């Protein structure tokens, strides 16, 4: 999953989200291996839940934002 494909919003918000995920997904002893689990926890699962709830539909443009330690998804337009 590529965050730059999800967002049509502020590049600054995207950068903060990417930096947050990189910090969460890096472990000195394992390198970036935990990143996959972090992406699932903070991006894939929450976004899938929002889609299943009907918040987003095919063709929607989704803005990615970071609030505290939570990735927030919102529809643009």
N, C-alpha and C positions, 0 to 999 in steps of 0.2 A: 504494500500500500504506500502510495506516495502522497505526502501531505500537500505538496505543491499542486497536485491534481485536485485535491478536495477544496482548496480555498480559492476564492475569487476576491477575497477581502484584502485587508492591509498586509503588506509584506512584513511589516514590523511584528504584527500579531503572529504570523506564521513563523518568523524567526524565533520569537520567544517560545513558542510551542516546540519547535525543533530542538532548541537548546535545552529545554526542560526534559524532553524525552531522551536526549543524549546523556544528560546528567544522571537520569534515573536508570538508564540502560547500560551504564559503564561500571564495571567492577574491576579494580586493579588486578586482582588475581585471575579473572576470567576474560578481561578485555571487554569487547562489545557483545559477547555471546548472550548475555541476559537481555539484549535489546529486543529480541523477538517477543519475549514474554511481556516486556514493558509496552510494546506496540499493541499487543493483544489486550492488555489490561486497560490502557488509557485511550486507545483509538478504535481498534476493530470491534471489540465487544460493546462499548458504549454506543458507537455509531450504528451497529447492527440492531441494538435494542431500540434506538430512536426510529430506525426504518420500520421495524416490526410494529411499533406503536402508531405508525402512520404519519410521523412528523415530516418525513422526507419521502419523495417519490422519484421515480426515474426521470432524469433530466434536470433535477434541481441542482442549483449551484449552492455549495455548502461552505460557509465561512468557519474557519478553525480559530479559536481563541483560547487563551490560557487565563484562568481565574484561580489564583492561589496554586493549588496542586491538582487542578481539574481541567481537563480539556473540554471546552464548550463548543458545541456545534450549533450553528444557526443557518437558516435558509436565507439566501440573498434574493431580494426582489419579490 
